[in-house]
Amino acid sequence: MTVCFRTLGLLTFAVMLAGVAHAGAADSSWRNARQMIVVTTSDWNADHGELRAYERRGGAWLEVVTPTPVTMGKSGAGWGLGLSAPQTGGPVKREGDNRSPAGVFHIGEAFGYAAHAATALPYRALTATDYCMDVSGAAQYNRIVDANVVGLEAVKGSSEPMRRDLHANGDQRYRLGFVIEHNAQATPQGGSCIFAHLWKSPTDATAGCTAMTPALMQKLLAWLKPQEHPVFVLLPQAEYERLRASWQLPALAEAAR
């Protein structure tokens, strides 16, 4: 990604940390999820990790994608704005920090350069005038919009043309991907345009997205189904183990193969 981030204001920072007294408490806001993508990292500053995927069968999480390498934010991870409650300890995701958001998030629409994709998710066929608005305070902040619909003024300043093949020397990273619904409420300076997308290489980190091989992306898109209420989880390993029971997350080492 090429998102241009900015500094988080003190007021927004305070709002994001509201409720930390309940850190680690049970959170049931994704209890209806029957599909879960899990990314774990070695620590807060790691720019790569492992992705697994699970589906719930008869009350148990069963692993359907075994650990596979992915890359993520070049500065690591920080607590994001999603379904999970704010937590103490660790950095907080801000515009400009090049961190991937940590927590639990809804999975949004798929997108790509082709007219269609093999997925049950809602799919957006990107055009040359599609942009993700990464300018905090803008009316379309943290939204993918068509400049032909909202007007050129509405996307002024965006550094996220979605057809990167047309705007960024043939870049294929957005050829296929899906939205990770971080900061869906568009909190100013909370971070924007967070996706799962194709990686440039196994060693190229991102500005906050999670990147992977085309084969893994195609497998995930073919598997994901909106009616299963899929969620995306990203956590450092120590945080994952701390929160696993209260958040009802799969036991990684014990998952069925």
Secondary structure by P-SEA (a helix, b strand, c coil): cccbbbbbcaaaaaaaacccccccccccccccccbbbbbbcccccccbbbbbbbbbcccbbbbcccbbbbbccccccccccccccccccccccccccccccccbbbbccccccccccccccccccccccccccccccccccccccccccccccccccccccccccccccccccccbbbbccccccccccccccccbbbbccccccccbbbbbcaaaaaaaaaccccccbbbbbbbcaaaaaaccccccccccccccc
